[in-house]
Structures are given as structure tokens and as C-alpha cells.
Amino acid sequence: MAVRWSRSRTVGMVALVALLSGCGGGGGEPPLESYSAEEIYQRAEFDLENGSPDEAARYFAEVERLYPYSDWAKRALVMQAYALHRDRQYEEARAAAQRFIDYYPADEDAAYASYLLALSYYDQIDEIGRDQGLTFQALQALRDVIETYPDTEYARSAILKFDLAFDHLAAKEMEIGRYYLRHRHYTAAINRFRVVVEEFQTTTHTAEALHRLVEAYLSLGLTSEAQTAGAILGHNFRSTQWYQDSFELLARNNLQAQAQGDSWLAQIYRQTVKGQWL
């Protein structure tokens, strides 16, 4: 969807911009309706290329309004979604992208519109401490791109962003778990770290979550669980500092990193280390 400009086209567009800029402003200027869909579309492209995505979105919308059944309207709708996203009008970008998907589900640009819709959620994921509703929506929208358009470049990009958004959710659980651990709310902390180990085990936070479980269980005097968490950590993340810290912590308590008992961690140990799934 990139816009390419030649010198002659730029000169022509300057003249067109001068004409269109006066539309609706009185002084005998011709109304916007007097221009073709292509001319209005080109004006929108010019604004987009020159750093005015809000104006570009407005002109793309005018193409859709004035020429609703034309091929230019179809092209303008997906570009309107792109311009709105560029302007960080995320809700409006989602609405435009969704309209394109609804109106033209079989079009070659439907994959791009679906990707833009997902980006409009993904690009709003910010601080870890905020509500993660947008992260869940981003994950769902990215999954839709991956599953519906698996052979496209958008699916490949969506996979990378899906992993980052998934990691973001794990980071949220870790932040809350650390807070509880610092304030000695050990059971609440364990519940958060358990979520990371069970549901986000492919993220970068699993090793730390296991180490924090060692800390929390030792604080509660639950040595079997602490040893088992250490055993999983040692098997999967032996080269990390988290394992070294857990090993030293267990040693200070005259304990070893080895599976003990029949807790939920022991079940994970049997499944992931021993391969005993039944």
C-alpha cells in the first residue's frame, strides 16, 4: 500500500491541492463534488505522504461518501483505516478496517485491513500496570490474522506481535506477584506466579516465576513445593541467574532442588521433565 511519487506527479498534485484546498470555502471555488474520485483520492495520498494523516483520512472518507460504489471507494476505505491509525485515532481506524472486512471479505486487501484492525489494539498496549483488556483484544485480533491469512506477510508480522503481547500479559502477572511477595502476601503471590508457569510458560518470565515460587513457598515453610519449583527451574533454566539464586536459597535451608510430594508443581515436573502425561 506504499505511495510512490514521481517529480511530475508531485507538480501535478501541488496544483490539485491548491484547487481542492479552496473547496467549500466560498469565493466561487468549485465544490468537492465537482472533482473525480481519483482526484480526491490523490489529494488524500498527498496529505498522507506529507505528514497530514488527519486530512488524508478526511479526504479518503469523502471518496467513500461521494463515490460509494466505485473501486476508488473500496481503495479509499482501507487507506482511511491506515491514515486514521497513523493519526492514532485507533477506535476510528478499527471501525474503518472492520467496514472494509465486512464489505469486501474476499478482496486482496482484506488481510491488510484485518492486520490494521489488530494493530489498532496492539499499538495501544502501553504500561504493564494498566488494565490488560486491550492486550486480550489484540491477541484475539492477531490470532484472527494468523488463522485467516496464514500465507501472508501480515500473518508473519502478527505472529511476532502475538508473542510480544502474550509476554506482556505474563509481565502483568509477574508485577502483581512481586507486589504481593514484597508485602508478604505469599498465597496471593503464589497464585500469580502459578498463572505464569501454567499459562505463560513460553514467555521470558517463566524462570523468574519459578524462582519467586521457591521464595514464596520457603517463606510459608512448604519445603516440598519449594524444592520442586527449584527442580523444574534447574532442568529447564539451569544456565540462568534465577536458578543460581534458587539453588543458593535452597542450600541455605539445607534443601536440594528436587521433585517432592504431589503438588501442582510435582505434576508439572512429571509432565515436562519425565514426560509422564497420564
C-alpha positions as CSV (number, residue, x, y, z in Angstrom):
1,M,0.0,0.0,0.0
2,A,3.0,2.3,-0.2
3,V,2.7,5.6,-2.1
4,R,5.3,6.2,-4.8
5,W,5.8,9.7,-6.2
6,S,7.5,11.0,-9.3
7,R,8.5,14.6,-9.9
8,S,5.9,15.2,-12.5
9,R,3.2,13.7,-10.3
10,T,4.2,15.9,-7.4
11,V,4.0,19.0,-9.6
12,G,0.5,17.9,-10.7
13,M,-0.6,17.3,-7.1
14,V,0.5,20.7,-5.9
15,A,-1.9,22.2,-8.5
16,L,-4.6,19.8,-7.4
17,V,-4.0,20.6,-3.7
18,A,-4.3,24.3,-4.4
19,L,-7.7,23.7,-6.1
20,L,-9.1,21.3,-3.5
21,S,-7.9,23.4,-0.6
22,G,-10.5,26.0,-1.5
23,C,-13.4,23.6,-1.7
24,G,-16.3,24.6,0.4
25,G,-14.6,27.9,1.3
26,G,-16.7,30.2,-0.8
27,G,-15.2,32.7,-3.3
28,G,-16.5,30.8,-6.3
29,E,-14.4,27.8,-5.7
30,P,-15.8,24.6,-7.2
31,P,-17.4,22.2,-4.6
32,L,-15.6,19.0,-3.7
33,E,-18.4,17.1,-5.6
34,S,-17.1,18.5,-8.8
35,Y,-13.8,16.5,-8.6
36,S,-13.5,12.9,-9.6
37,A,-12.9,10.1,-7.1
38,E,-9.4,9.7,-8.4
39,E,-8.6,13.4,-7.8
40,I,-9.9,13.4,-4.3
41,Y,-8.0,10.1,-3.6
42,Q,-4.8,11.6,-4.9
43,R,-5.2,14.6,-2.7
44,A,-5.6,12.2,0.3
45,E,-2.4,10.4,-0.8
46,F,-0.6,13.7,-1.0
47,D,-1.6,14.7,2.5
48,L,-0.6,11.3,3.8
49,E,2.8,11.5,2.2
50,N,3.3,15.0,3.6
51,G,2.6,14.3,7.2
52,S,-1.1,15.1,7.5
53,P,-2.8,11.8,8.2
54,D,-5.9,13.5,9.7
55,E,-6.5,15.4,6.5
56,A,-5.8,12.3,4.4
57,A,-8.4,10.4,6.4
58,R,-10.9,13.1,5.8
59,Y,-10.4,13.1,2.0
60,F,-10.4,9.3,1.9
61,A,-13.7,9.4,3.7
62,E,-15.0,11.9,1.1
63,V,-14.2,9.5,-1.7
64,E,-16.2,6.8,0.1
65,R,-19.1,9.2,0.7
66,L,-19.3,10.8,-2.8
67,Y,-18.5,7.6,-4.8
68,P,-19.7,4.8,-2.6
69,Y,-19.9,2.0,-5.2
70,S,-16.7,2.8,-7.1
71,D,-13.4,0.9,-7.0
72,W,-11.9,4.1,-5.6
73,A,-14.2,4.0,-2.6
74,K,-13.0,0.5,-1.8
75,R,-9.4,1.6,-2.0
76,A,-10.1,4.7,-0.1
77,L,-11.8,2.8,2.8
78,V,-8.7,0.7,3.6
79,M,-6.5,3.7,3.2
80,Q,-8.8,5.7,5.5
81,A,-8.2,3.0,8.1
82,Y,-4.4,3.3,7.6
83,A,-4.5,7.1,7.8
84,L,-6.6,7.0,11.0
85,H,-4.1,4.6,12.5
86,R,-1.2,6.8,11.5
87,D,-3.1,9.7,13.3
88,R,-3.5,7.5,16.4
89,Q,-7.3,7.6,16.1
90,Y,-7.4,3.9,17.0
91,E,-11.2,3.4,17.5
92,E,-12.0,5.1,14.2
93,A,-9.3,3.1,12.5
94,R,-10.8,-0.1,13.8
95,A,-14.2,1.0,12.6
96,A,-13.0,1.7,9.1
97,A,-11.0,-1.5,8.9
98,Q,-14.0,-3.5,10.1
99,R,-16.2,-1.9,7.5
100,F,-13.7,-3.0,4.8
101,I,-13.7,-6.5,6.1
102,D,-17.5,-6.6,6.2
103,Y,-18.0,-5.1,2.8
104,Y,-15.1,-6.8,0.9
105,P,-14.2,-10.0,2.7
106,A,-12.8,-11.7,-0.4
107,D,-10.7,-8.7,-1.5
108,E,-7.0,-9.0,-1.7
109,D,-6.7,-6.1,0.8
110,A,-8.9,-7.8,3.4
111,A,-5.8,-9.3,5.0
112,Y,-4.3,-5.9,5.3
113,A,-7.5,-4.5,6.8
114,S,-7.6,-7.3,9.3
115,Y,-4.0,-6.6,10.2
116,L,-4.7,-2.9,10.7
117,L,-7.6,-3.7,13.0
118,A,-5.2,-5.9,15.1
119,L,-2.6,-3.1,15.1
120,S,-5.2,-0.6,16.4
121,Y,-5.4,-2.7,19.6
122,Y,-1.8,-3.7,19.7
123,D,-0.4,-0.2,19.5
124,Q,-2.5,0.8,22.5
125,I,-0.8,-1.7,24.8
126,D,1.4,0.5,27.0
127,E,2.2,0.4,30.7
128,I,2.2,-3.0,32.3
129,G,0.3,-1.6,35.3
130,R,-2.8,-0.7,33.3
131,D,-5.9,-2.8,32.6
132,Q,-5.0,-5.5,30.1
133,G,-8.3,-5.7,28.3
134,L,-6.7,-4.2,25.2
135,T,-4.0,-6.8,25.3
136,F,-6.5,-9.6,25.2
137,Q,-8.3,-7.9,22.3
138,A,-5.0,-7.5,20.5
139,L,-4.2,-11.2,20.9
140,Q,-7.6,-12.2,19.5
141,A,-7.3,-9.9,16.6
142,L,-3.8,-11.0,15.8
143,R,-4.9,-14.6,16.1
144,D,-7.6,-13.9,13.5
145,V,-4.9,-12.6,11.1
146,I,-2.7,-15.6,11.7
147,E,-5.5,-18.2,11.2
148,T,-7.4,-16.5,8.4
149,Y,-4.5,-15.3,6.3
150,P,-1.7,-17.7,7.2
151,D,0.4,-17.4,4.0
152,T,0.6,-13.6,4.0
153,E,3.3,-11.2,5.2
154,Y,0.7,-9.9,7.7
155,A,0.4,-13.3,9.4
156,R,4.2,-13.4,9.8
157,S,4.2,-10.0,11.4
158,A,1.2,-10.9,13.5
159,I,3.0,-13.9,14.9
160,L,5.8,-11.7,16.2
161,K,3.4,-9.2,17.8
162,F,1.3,-12.0,19.3
163,D,4.3,-13.3,21.1
164,L,5.1,-9.8,22.4
165,A,1.6,-9.3,23.6
166,F,1.5,-12.7,25.2
167,D,4.7,-11.8,27.0
168,H,3.1,-8.5,28.1
169,L,0.3,-10.4,29.9
170,A,2.9,-12.6,31.7
171,A,4.7,-9.4,32.8
172,K,1.5,-8.1,34.3
173,E,1.1,-11.3,36.4
174,M,4.7,-11.0,37.5
175,E,4.4,-7.4,38.5
176,I,1.3,-8.2,40.7
177,G,3.0,-11.3,42.1
178,R,6.1,-9.4,43.1
179,Y,4.0,-6.8,44.8
180,Y,2.3,-9.5,46.9
181,L,5.6,-11.1,47.6
182,R,7.2,-7.8,48.9
183,H,4.2,-7.3,51.2
184,R,4.4,-10.9,52.4
185,H,1.0,-11.9,50.9
186,Y,2.6,-15.2,50.0
187,T,-0.5,-17.2,48.9
188,A,-1.7,-14.4,46.6
189,A,1.8,-14.1,45.2
190,I,1.9,-17.9,44.5
191,N,-1.4,-17.7,42.7
192,R,0.1,-15.1,40.3
193,F,3.4,-16.9,39.7
194,R,1.4,-20.2,39.1
195,V,-0.5,-18.5,36.3
196,V,2.8,-17.6,34.6
197,V,4.2,-21.2,35.0
198,E,1.0,-22.9,33.8
199,E,-0.4,-20.5,31.2
200,F,2.6,-18.4,30.0
201,Q,5.4,-21.0,30.1
202,T,6.7,-20.0,26.6
203,T,7.4,-16.4,27.7
204,T,10.6,-14.9,29.1
205,H,9.1,-14.7,32.6
206,T,8.9,-18.4,33.5
207,A,12.3,-18.7,35.0
208,E,11.8,-15.8,37.4
209,A,8.3,-17.1,38.3
210,L,9.7,-20.4,39.4
211,H,12.4,-18.7,41.5
212,R,9.7,-16.5,43.1
213,L,7.8,-19.7,43.9
214,V,10.8,-21.0,45.7
215,E,11.0,-17.8,47.7
216,A,7.2,-17.8,48.5
217,Y,7.0,-21.5,49.4
218,L,10.0,-21.3,51.7
219,S,8.5,-18.3,53.4
220,L,5.4,-20.4,54.1
221,G,7.5,-23.4,55.2
222,L,6.3,-25.5,52.3
223,T,9.7,-27.0,51.5
224,S,8.5,-29.8,49.2
225,E,6.9,-27.3,46.8
226,A,10.0,-25.0,47.0
227,Q,12.3,-27.9,46.1
228,T,10.0,-29.0,43.2
229,A,10.0,-25.5,41.8
230,G,13.7,-25.5,42.1
231,A,13.9,-28.8,40.3
232,I,11.9,-27.6,37.3
233,L,14.0,-24.4,37.2
234,G,17.2,-26.5,37.3
235,H,16.0,-28.7,34.4
236,N,14.8,-26.0,32.1
237,F,16.7,-22.9,33.1
238,R,20.0,-24.1,34.7
239,S,22.1,-21.5,33.0
240,T,20.1,-18.6,34.3
241,Q,20.8,-16.4,37.4
242,W,17.3,-17.3,38.6
243,Y,18.4,-21.0,39.0
244,Q,21.6,-19.9,40.8
245,D,19.7,-17.7,43.2
246,S,17.2,-20.6,43.9
247,F,20.0,-23.1,44.3
248,E,21.7,-20.9,46.9
249,L,18.4,-20.1,48.7
250,L,17.6,-23.8,49.0
251,A,21.1,-24.6,50.1
252,R,20.9,-22.1,52.9
253,N,17.9,-24.0,54.1
254,N,19.7,-27.4,53.8
255,L,17.5,-28.3,50.9
256,Q,18.1,-29.5,47.3
257,A,16.4,-28.8,44.0
258,Q,14.5,-32.0,43.6
259,A,10.9,-33.0,43.0
260,Q,9.0,-33.8,46.2
261,G,5.4,-34.6,47.1
262,D,2.3,-34.5,44.8
263,S,1.6,-30.7,44.4
264,W,0.6,-29.0,41.2
265,L,4.3,-28.3,40.7
266,A,5.1,-32.0,41.0
267,Q,2.6,-32.7,38.3
268,I,4.2,-30.2,36.0
269,Y,7.6,-31.8,36.8
270,R,6.3,-35.2,35.9
271,Q,4.8,-33.9,32.6
272,T,7.6,-31.6,31.4
273,V,10.7,-33.4,32.8
274,K,9.7,-37.0,33.0
275,G,7.2,-36.9,30.1
276,Q,4.5,-38.6,32.2
277,W,1.2,-37.1,31.0
278,L,-1.2,-39.7,32.3
